[in-house]
Amino acid sequence: MSEYMSSLQEGYATTSPQKWRKPTFSSVLVQDLHFIQLILVVKHAQSPICEQWEYELHLFIKSYIKAKGHCVICVNGTDDHLHILLSIAGEFDRAVFVQELKRVAAGFVNENFTPERPYFDWHKGYGYHKYHHSMVYEQITKIKSQKELHQVNNFKQEYHGMLKANTMKHQLDA
């Protein structure tokens, strides 16, 4: 058996004389993590998320959430809304977290990308869905393909489908 194969069986991958530890979730089990998806909607149609700076917005959101001690799995969206899939260990104050995230993200956009354009802001509400760890891969696939999905369905159709799939009662604006 090669040195590389034996190192893998020991839980190490050897690419140099040093041994690297196999990645772990520290002491947190996957079953103890909460996987949630946040959906933030742009407030003003005349000030959408622009392709020129959406990547920087995604990076900013990822770093903000990481600084709060959570793990971002995926961020993507279209010009009028954003999906954020993240994992949290333990409990947190959802309303305060989302309110602060929207405040700092809007401030980041207004300070860096929209000084000559209409004020950027998020809609007052937000979507929040909790997922079992077995459903995470499916959600990543959906989030990564947002632009393609929205060539067929608009945001209201997508959100209506999400609510229906989760058997939630809801009322959408006409």
C-alpha positions in Angstrom: 0.0 0.0 0.0 1.3 3.4 -0.9 2.2 6.0 1.8 -0.6 8.2 0.5 -3.3 5.5 0.8 -2.1 4.5 4.3 -2.2 8.2 5.4 -5.8 8.5 4.1 -6.8 5.4 6.1 -5.2 7.0 9.2 -7.3 10.1 8.7 -4.5 12.2 7.2 -3.6 13.3 3.7 0.1 13.6 3.1 1.2 15.9 0.3 4.5 16.8 1.9 6.6 15.4 4.8 4.0 17.0 7.1 0.8 15.3 8.0 -2.5 17.3 7.7 -5.4 16.5 9.9 -8.6 15.5 8.3 -11.2 18.4 8.5 -13.8 18.1 11.2 -16.7 20.1 12.5 -14.8 20.6 15.7 -17.1 19.2 18.4 -20.4 20.0 16.6 -22.2 17.2 15.0 -23.9 17.8 11.6 -27.3 16.8 13.2 -26.8 19.7 15.7 -26.4 22.3 13.0 -29.4 24.3 11.8 -29.4 24.9 8.1 -31.4 28.0 7.2 -32.1 29.9 4.1 -32.7 33.7 4.2 -34.4 35.5 1.3 -33.9 39.2 1.2 -35.9 41.3 -1.4 -34.8 44.6 -2.8 -37.1 47.4 -1.7 -37.0 49.7 -4.8 -37.2 48.4 -8.3 -35.3 51.4 -9.6 -32.3 50.4 -7.5 -31.7 46.7 -8.1 -28.7 44.6 -7.4 -26.4 45.2 -10.3 -24.1 42.6 -11.9 -21.2 45.0 -11.6 -21.2 44.8 -7.8 -23.2 41.8 -6.9 -20.1 39.7 -6.3 -18.7 42.2 -3.9 -22.1 42.3 -2.1 -22.0 38.5 -1.8 -18.5 38.6 -0.4 -19.5 41.3 2.1 -22.5 39.3 3.3 -20.4 36.1 3.7 -17.7 37.9 5.7 -20.3 39.6 7.9 -22.1 36.3 8.7 -18.8 34.5 9.3 -17.8 37.3 11.7 -21.0 36.6 13.6 -19.9 33.0 14.1 -22.0 31.3 11.5 -21.1 29.4 8.3 -22.3 30.6 4.9 -22.8 27.8 2.5 -24.1 29.6 -0.5 -25.2 33.2 -1.6 -26.8 34.0 -4.9 -29.8 35.7 -6.4 -31.1 38.0 -9.1 -31.4 41.8 -9.4 -34.5 41.9 -7.1 -33.7 39.4 -4.4 -31.0 37.4 -2.7 -30.8 33.8 -1.2 -28.4 33.1 1.6 -28.0 29.5 2.8 -26.1 29.2 6.1 -25.6 26.9 9.0 -25.8 28.0 12.6 -24.8 26.0 15.7 -27.2 26.6 18.6 -29.8 29.3 18.9 -29.7 33.0 17.8 -32.1 35.9 17.7 -33.2 35.6 14.1 -35.0 39.0 13.9 -32.1 41.0 15.3 -29.6 39.1 13.1 -31.5 39.7 9.9 -32.3 43.3 10.7 -28.6 44.0 11.3 -27.5 42.0 8.2 -29.9 44.1 6.0 -28.8 47.3 7.6 -25.0 46.7 7.1 -25.4 45.2 3.6 -27.5 48.2 2.4 -25.0 50.6 4.0 -22.2 48.8 2.2 -24.0 49.1 -1.2 -24.9 52.7 -0.7 -21.4 53.7 0.5 -19.6 51.9 -2.3 -21.8 51.5 -5.4 -24.8 53.8 -5.5 -23.8 57.4 -4.6 -25.3 58.7 -7.9 -28.2 56.3 -8.0 -31.4 56.0 -6.0 -31.0 54.8 -2.4 -30.6 51.0 -2.1 -32.5 49.2 0.6 -34.1 45.9 1.5 -37.8 45.2 1.8 -39.1 45.2 5.4 -39.7 41.5 5.6 -37.7 38.5 4.7 -38.0 34.8 4.0 -36.7 32.2 6.4 -36.7 28.5 5.8 -35.1 25.8 8.0 -33.8 22.6 6.4 -32.7 19.2 7.5 -29.1 18.4 6.6 -30.2 15.9 4.0 -31.8 18.7 2.0 -28.8 21.1 1.9 -27.3 19.9 -1.4 -30.7 20.4 -3.2 -30.9 23.9 -1.9 -27.3 24.7 -2.9 -28.2 23.6 -6.5 -31.3 25.8 -6.5 -29.6 28.8 -5.1 -26.6 28.6 -7.5 -29.0 28.4 -10.5 -31.1 31.5 -9.6 -30.5 33.4 -12.7 -31.5 30.5 -14.9 -34.6 29.7 -12.8 -35.8 33.3 -13.0 -35.8 33.2 -16.8 -38.8 30.9 -16.4 -40.4 32.0 -13.1 -40.5 35.4 -11.3 -39.7 35.8 -7.6 -43.4 35.6 -6.5 -43.8 32.3 -8.4 -40.6 30.9 -6.9 -41.5 31.9 -3.3 -45.0 30.6 -3.7 -43.6 27.3 -4.7 -41.2 27.2 -1.8 -44.0 27.9 0.7 -46.2 25.3 -1.0 -43.4 22.7 -0.9 -43.1 23.3 2.8 -46.9 23.1 3.3 -47.1 26.6 4.7 -50.2 28.8 4.6 -49.4 32.1 3.0 -50.8 35.2 1.2 -49.0 36.8 -1.6 -49.6 40.3 -2.9 -51.9 40.4 -6.0 
